[in-house]
């Protein structure tokens, strides 16, 4: 079978093909197809299923390059591993932020996540590292702020020690909790330039705070993100949920396989999801390994640890006498 994929005449073919055509060689090697470039066309030949997947991957590569202005071998690997069943969603779910970058879901699970956030006032999202839980939540919040659908963004995390003692670090309370909040800063900095982010923070339009600082407040016309919520207690989660004011949206994210609470203490996020799952206006999304969009090795790492945990739960097998 042979398929001709038309390339964008205004696109950057050198970046699309990769250094010394490395991206094309990656496609050939991974999918077992033959690829020939002729002017503004790519001719792909081979088995029908492989050819269709290669054509889909090339289309995703062009779309990614057009929006993000760069394409890495990790991006190409991710597109190949997604397969034809998790095709990139249409532009209808693209999220516009303050920077020129357009944020859009890359997998079917991420698409469901964005749709759930947009259609519910409260969204719970669980999933392993690298699935975009925090990043997409911040993107939706920033997009709402840009469209003036809300007046402020509040980003919060519980300051729970993950096996490390930070109490002896120098500095005031803000300096001590800053390491916990750094991932939220990183996501936000990708949505707008630093000067604009600093201006919004000075005006309290954007707050990045430890979870305890939310106590006693009512947040109206705000996008509220509670990150790493698997490390909240039941009382803390109830406190967070009751901060929701008029015209506000709340997104609660966490990885329930990485709970740093005492063994005897149940996660407030897990408890809330069990209790509130059937209430109208509250959405629940569970992402998995297929939604990981970081370096290709992250999927393998998460899968290996999950397999080890499952074998430990089963325990050693007993020999029959």
CORNORWO-V609024 format. One record per residue. N is the residue number from 1. PHI is phi in whole degrees, 0 to 359 (none if undefined). OMEGA is omega in degrees with one decimal (none if undefined). D_CENTER is the distance of its C-alpha to the mean C-alpha in whole Angstrom. Layout:
# CORNORWO-V609024
n:N phi:PHI omega:OMEGA d_center:D_CENTER
n:N phi:PHI omega:OMEGA d_center:D_CENTER
This chain:
# CORNORWO-V609024
n:1 phi:none omega:179.8 d_center:36
n:2 phi:227 omega:179.0 d_center:36
n:3 phi:230 omega:177.0 d_center:33
n:4 phi:252 omega:177.7 d_center:33
n:5 phi:258 omega:-179.9 d_center:30
n:6 phi:278 omega:179.4 d_center:31
n:7 phi:268 omega:178.6 d_center:29
n:8 phi:291 omega:-179.4 d_center:29
n:9 phi:301 omega:179.8 d_center:32
n:10 phi:269 omega:-178.1 d_center:30
n:11 phi:282 omega:-179.9 d_center:27
n:12 phi:258 omega:-174.3 d_center:27
n:13 phi:294 omega:179.1 d_center:29
n:14 phi:298 omega:178.2 d_center:29
n:15 phi:291 omega:180.0 d_center:25
n:16 phi:294 omega:-178.6 d_center:24
n:17 phi:285 omega:-178.8 d_center:27
n:18 phi:89 omega:178.4 d_center:26
n:19 phi:302 omega:-177.8 d_center:28
n:20 phi:55 omega:178.5 d_center:31
n:21 phi:62 omega:-175.9 d_center:30
n:22 phi:297 omega:179.8 d_center:27
n:23 phi:292 omega:178.0 d_center:25
n:24 phi:293 omega:177.5 d_center:27
n:25 phi:296 omega:177.7 d_center:29
n:26 phi:296 omega:177.2 d_center:25
n:27 phi:295 omega:-179.9 d_center:25
n:28 phi:301 omega:-176.5 d_center:29
n:29 phi:292 omega:-175.1 d_center:29
n:30 phi:284 omega:-173.2 d_center:26
n:31 phi:251 omega:177.1 d_center:27
n:32 phi:67 omega:-179.7 d_center:31
n:33 phi:243 omega:173.7 d_center:31
n:34 phi:257 omega:-177.8 d_center:34
n:35 phi:232 omega:178.6 d_center:32
n:36 phi:235 omega:179.2 d_center:35
n:37 phi:263 omega:176.4 d_center:34
n:38 phi:224 omega:-177.7 d_center:37
n:39 phi:53 omega:-177.4 d_center:37
n:40 phi:258 omega:179.2 d_center:34
n:41 phi:229 omega:168.7 d_center:33
n:42 phi:245 omega:178.7 d_center:32
n:43 phi:259 omega:-177.3 d_center:34
n:44 phi:247 omega:-179.7 d_center:32
n:45 phi:226 omega:-178.8 d_center:34
n:46 phi:150 omega:177.4 d_center:34
n:47 phi:294 omega:-171.8 d_center:34
n:48 phi:303 omega:-178.0 d_center:32
n:49 phi:297 omega:179.9 d_center:29
n:50 phi:293 omega:-180.0 d_center:28
n:51 phi:295 omega:179.9 d_center:29
n:52 phi:298 omega:179.0 d_center:27
n:53 phi:293 omega:179.2 d_center:24
n:54 phi:297 omega:178.7 d_center:25
n:55 phi:296 omega:178.5 d_center:26
n:56 phi:295 omega:179.3 d_center:22
n:57 phi:296 omega:178.8 d_center:21
n:58 phi:298 omega:178.4 d_center:23
n:59 phi:297 omega:177.7 d_center:22
n:60 phi:294 omega:178.5 d_center:18
n:61 phi:299 omega:179.3 d_center:19
n:62 phi:296 omega:-179.1 d_center:21
n:63 phi:295 omega:179.0 d_center:19
n:64 phi:296 omega:-178.9 d_center:16
n:65 phi:294 omega:179.9 d_center:19
n:66 phi:296 omega:-175.6 d_center:21
n:67 phi:273 omega:-173.2 d_center:17
n:68 phi:253 omega:174.4 d_center:16
n:69 phi:65 omega:174.1 d_center:20
n:70 phi:204 omega:-178.2 d_center:19
n:71 phi:215 omega:-178.6 d_center:19
n:72 phi:251 omega:177.1 d_center:18
n:73 phi:295 omega:176.3 d_center:20
n:74 phi:294 omega:176.2 d_center:16
n:75 phi:299 omega:-179.2 d_center:15
n:76 phi:297 omega:178.1 d_center:18
n:77 phi:300 omega:178.5 d_center:18
n:78 phi:298 omega:178.9 d_center:14
n:79 phi:296 omega:179.6 d_center:16
n:80 phi:293 omega:-177.2 d_center:19
n:81 phi:290 omega:178.3 d_center:17
n:82 phi:295 omega:-179.6 d_center:15
n:83 phi:72 omega:-176.8 d_center:19
n:84 phi:276 omega:-175.9 d_center:20
n:85 phi:276 omega:179.6 d_center:19
n:86 phi:238 omega:-178.2 d_center:15
n:87 phi:299 omega:179.6 d_center:16
n:88 phi:300 omega:-177.6 d_center:14
n:89 phi:290 omega:178.8 d_center:15
n:90 phi:291 omega:-178.1 d_center:18
n:91 phi:296 omega:-178.8 d_center:17
n:92 phi:299 omega:-179.7 d_center:18
n:93 phi:254 omega:175.8 d_center:14
n:94 phi:293 omega:-177.4 d_center:14
n:95 phi:251 omega:-179.5 d_center:13
n:96 phi:270 omega:179.6 d_center:15
n:97 phi:238 omega:-174.4 d_center:15
n:98 phi:288 omega:176.9 d_center:18
n:99 phi:286 omega:-179.8 d_center:18
n:100 phi:289 omega:-179.4 d_center:19
n:101 phi:291 omega:175.1 d_center:15
n:102 phi:253 omega:-179.1 d_center:14
n:103 phi:260 omega:178.3 d_center:10
n:104 phi:216 omega:178.8 d_center:10
n:105 phi:296 omega:-176.7 d_center:8
n:106 phi:255 omega:-179.0 d_center:9
n:107 phi:227 omega:178.5 d_center:10
n:108 phi:297 omega:178.8 d_center:12
n:109 phi:295 omega:177.8 d_center:10
n:110 phi:294 omega:176.8 d_center:7
n:111 phi:298 omega:177.3 d_center:11
n:112 phi:299 omega:179.5 d_center:12
n:113 phi:299 omega:179.4 d_center:9
n:114 phi:298 omega:179.9 d_center:10
n:115 phi:298 omega:179.8 d_center:14
n:116 phi:293 omega:177.9 d_center:14
n:117 phi:298 omega:-176.8 d_center:13
n:118 phi:287 omega:-173.8 d_center:15
n:119 phi:256 omega:179.9 d_center:18
n:120 phi:231 omega:177.2 d_center:18
n:121 phi:279 omega:176.7 d_center:19
n:122 phi:229 omega:179.1 d_center:17
n:123 phi:231 omega:170.5 d_center:14
n:124 phi:257 omega:177.4 d_center:13
n:125 phi:225 omega:175.9 d_center:10
n:126 phi:244 omega:178.8 d_center:10
n:127 phi:164 omega:-179.1 d_center:9
n:128 phi:288 omega:179.8 d_center:10
n:129 phi:300 omega:175.0 d_center:8
n:130 phi:91 omega:-178.6 d_center:6
n:131 phi:271 omega:176.5 d_center:4
n:132 phi:85 omega:-178.4 d_center:1
n:133 phi:303 omega:-177.2 d_center:4
n:134 phi:287 omega:-174.5 d_center:5
n:135 phi:300 omega:-178.9 d_center:5
n:136 phi:291 omega:177.2 d_center:5
n:137 phi:296 omega:177.9 d_center:8
n:138 phi:296 omega:179.6 d_center:9
n:139 phi:298 omega:178.6 d_center:10
n:140 phi:296 omega:179.2 d_center:11
n:141 phi:296 omega:179.8 d_center:13
n:142 phi:295 omega:177.8 d_center:14
n:143 phi:298 omega:177.7 d_center:15
n:144 phi:296 omega:177.8 d_center:17
n:145 phi:294 omega:-179.9 d_center:19
n:146 phi:298 omega:-179.6 d_center:20
n:147 phi:277 omega:-179.5 d_center:21
n:148 phi:61 omega:174.0 d_center:23
n:149 phi:279 omega:175.0 d_center:22
n:150 phi:224 omega:-179.7 d_center:22
n:151 phi:252 omega:-177.3 d_center:24
n:152 phi:201 omega:176.3 d_center:21
n:153 phi:235 omega:176.9 d_center:18
n:154 phi:238 omega:179.8 d_center:18
n:155 phi:248 omega:-174.8 d_center:15
n:156 phi:224 omega:176.3 d_center:17
n:157 phi:219 omega:172.0 d_center:16
n:158 phi:286 omega:179.5 d_center:19
n:159 phi:270 omega:179.7 d_center:21
n:160 phi:250 omega:-177.9 d_center:21
n:161 phi:286 omega:180.0 d_center:23
n:162 phi:268 omega:178.3 d_center:21
n:163 phi:80 omega:-179.4 d_center:24
n:164 phi:234 omega:-179.4 d_center:25
n:165 phi:256 omega:-178.1 d_center:28
n:166 phi:258 omega:-175.3 d_center:27
n:167 phi:298 omega:-177.6 d_center:30
n:168 phi:268 omega:177.0 d_center:32
n:169 phi:292 omega:178.9 d_center:30
n:170 phi:289 omega:175.0 d_center:32
n:171 phi:108 omega:179.7 d_center:31
n:172 phi:279 omega:-176.0 d_center:31
n:173 phi:298 omega:179.8 d_center:29
n:174 phi:295 omega:179.0 d_center:26
n:175 phi:293 omega:-178.9 d_center:26
n:176 phi:288 omega:-177.4 d_center:26
n:177 phi:271 omega:-177.6 d_center:23
n:178 phi:305 omega:177.9 d_center:21
n:179 phi:302 omega:178.5 d_center:20
n:180 phi:291 omega:-173.3 d_center:18
n:181 phi:267 omega:-174.6 d_center:16
n:182 phi:305 omega:179.0 d_center:16
n:183 phi:300 omega:178.0 d_center:12
n:184 phi:289 omega:174.8 d_center:12
n:185 phi:300 omega:-177.6 d_center:15
n:186 phi:300 omega:179.6 d_center:13
n:187 phi:295 omega:-177.9 d_center:10
n:188 phi:294 omega:-178.9 d_center:13
n:189 phi:296 omega:178.2 d_center:15
n:190 phi:279 omega:-176.8 d_center:13
n:191 phi:261 omega:-177.8 d_center:14
n:192 phi:202 omega:179.8 d_center:17
n:193 phi:285 omega:-172.2 d_center:20
n:194 phi:298 omega:-177.6 d_center:21
n:195 phi:298 omega:180.0 d_center:24
n:196 phi:291 omega:178.0 d_center:23
n:197 phi:298 omega:179.3 d_center:20
n:198 phi:297 omega:178.5 d_center:23
n:199 phi:297 omega:179.6 d_center:25
n:200 phi:297 omega:179.5 d_center:23
n:201 phi:289 omega:177.3 d_center:23
n:202 phi:297 omega:-179.6 d_center:27
n:203 phi:270 omega:-177.8 d_center:27
n:204 phi:62 omega:172.8 d_center:25
n:205 phi:285 omega:173.8 d_center:23
n:206 phi:237 omega:175.8 d_center:20
n:207 phi:239 omega:173.1 d_center:20
n:208 phi:237 omega:-166.3 d_center:18
n:209 phi:221 omega:168.6 d_center:20
n:210 phi:294 omega:-175.2 d_center:21
n:211 phi:304 omega:-176.2 d_center:21
n:212 phi:298 omega:-177.9 d_center:24
n:213 phi:286 omega:179.4 d_center:25
n:214 phi:272 omega:-174.7 d_center:24
n:215 phi:300 omega:175.9 d_center:27
n:216 phi:82 omega:-175.8 d_center:30
n:217 phi:255 omega:169.1 d_center:28
n:218 phi:239 omega:-172.1 d_center:27
n:219 phi:253 omega:178.5 d_center:24
n:220 phi:266 omega:177.1 d_center:26
n:221 phi:47 omega:-176.1 d_center:24
n:222 phi:224 omega:167.3 d_center:21
n:223 phi:259 omega:-174.5 d_center:17
n:224 phi:247 omega:179.1 d_center:16
n:225 phi:242 omega:174.1 d_center:13
n:226 phi:253 omega:-175.7 d_center:14
n:227 phi:262 omega:-177.9 d_center:12
n:228 phi:55 omega:-172.8 d_center:13
n:229 phi:288 omega:175.3 d_center:15
n:230 phi:297 omega:-179.0 d_center:16
n:231 phi:262 omega:173.9 d_center:19
n:232 phi:265 omega:171.2 d_center:20
n:233 phi:278 omega:178.1 d_center:24
n:234 phi:299 omega:179.7 d_center:25
n:235 phi:292 omega:178.0 d_center:27
n:236 phi:296 omega:179.5 d_center:24
n:237 phi:296 omega:176.9 d_center:22
n:238 phi:298 omega:177.4 d_center:25
n:239 phi:300 omega:-179.6 d_center:25
n:240 phi:297 omega:-176.5 d_center:22
n:241 phi:299 omega:-178.2 d_center:22
n:242 phi:276 omega:172.8 d_center:25
n:243 phi:278 omega:-174.1 d_center:24
n:244 phi:296 omega:180.0 d_center:23
n:245 phi:251 omega:-178.3 d_center:26
n:246 phi:294 omega:176.6 d_center:27
n:247 phi:70 omega:-176.8 d_center:24
n:248 phi:252 omega:175.7 d_center:21
n:249 phi:230 omega:-178.3 d_center:18
n:250 phi:236 omega:178.9 d_center:16
n:251 phi:234 omega:-175.5 d_center:13
n:252 phi:241 omega:-174.6 d_center:13
n:253 phi:238 omega:177.7 d_center:10
n:254 phi:178 omega:177.0 d_center:11
n:255 phi:246 omega:-173.0 d_center:12
n:256 phi:287 omega:174.3 d_center:15
n:257 phi:268 omega:-178.2 d_center:16
n:258 phi:234 omega:-178.5 d_center:16
n:259 phi:271 omega:-176.5 d_center:19
n:260 phi:257 omega:177.4 d_center:21
n:261 phi:281 omega:173.8 d_center:23
n:262 phi:300 omega:-175.5 d_center:27
n:263 phi:304 omega:-177.0 d_center:27
n:264 phi:281 omega:-175.0 d_center:30
n:265 phi:262 omega:-179.8 d_center:27
n:266 phi:277 omega:179.4 d_center:25
n:267 phi:295 omega:177.5 d_center:21
n:268 phi:295 omega:178.0 d_center:21
n:269 phi:292 omega:178.8 d_center:18
n:270 phi:300 omega:-179.9 d_center:19
n:271 phi:297 omega:-179.5 d_center:23
n:272 phi:294 omega:179.2 d_center:21
n:273 phi:296 omega:177.5 d_center:19
n:274 phi:294 omega:-174.4 d_center:23
n:275 phi:278 omega:-168.6 d_center:25
n:276 phi:252 omega:-171.2 d_center:23
n:277 phi:306 omega:-173.4 d_center:21
n:278 phi:265 omega:179.8 d_center:24
n:279 phi:278 omega:179.9 d_center:25
n:280 phi:296 omega:-178.5 d_center:24
n:281 phi:96 omega:176.5 d_center:22
n:282 phi:245 omega:-179.4 d_center:19
n:283 phi:252 omega:179.0 d_center:17
n:284 phi:231 omega:178.9 d_center:15
n:285 phi:234 omega:178.3 d_center:12
n:286 phi:241 omega:177.3 d_center:12
n:287 phi:275 omega:-178.8 d_center:9
n:288 phi:220 omega:-175.0 d_center:11
n:289 phi:301 omega:-178.5 d_center:12
n:290 phi:293 omega:-178.2 d_center:12
n:291 phi:264 omega:179.6 d_center:8
n:292 phi:289 omega:-176.6 d_center:8
n:293 phi:237 omega:173.5 d_center:8
n:294 phi:276 omega:178.0 d_center:9
n:295 phi:309 omega:-174.3 d_center:13
n:296 phi:304 omega:-178.6 d_center:15
n:297 phi:288 omega:-177.6 d_center:16
n:298 phi:299 omega:177.3 d_center:13
n:299 phi:302 omega:-178.8 d_center:14
n:300 phi:294 omega:179.0 d_center:17
n:301 phi:296 omega:-179.7 d_center:17
n:302 phi:298 omega:-179.4 d_center:15
n:303 phi:296 omega:-179.3 d_center:17
n:304 phi:295 omega:179.6 d_center:20
n:305 phi:293 omega:178.7 d_center:20
n:306 phi:296 omega:179.1 d_center:19
n:307 phi:297 omega:179.3 d_center:23
n:308 phi:295 omega:179.8 d_center:24
n:309 phi:297 omega:-180.0 d_center:24
n:310 phi:294 omega:179.0 d_center:25
n:311 phi:292 omega:178.3 d_center:28
n:312 phi:292 omega:178.7 d_center:29
n:313 phi:294 omega:-178.9 d_center:28
n:314 phi:289 omega:177.7 d_center:31
n:315 phi:77 omega:-178.8 d_center:33
n:316 phi:291 omega:177.8 d_center:36
n:317 phi:278 omega:179.8 d_center:38
n:318 phi:269 omega:176.9 d_center:42
n:319 phi:278 omega:175.9 d_center:45
n:320 phi:280 omega:179.4 d_center:47
n:321 phi:278 omega:none d_center:51
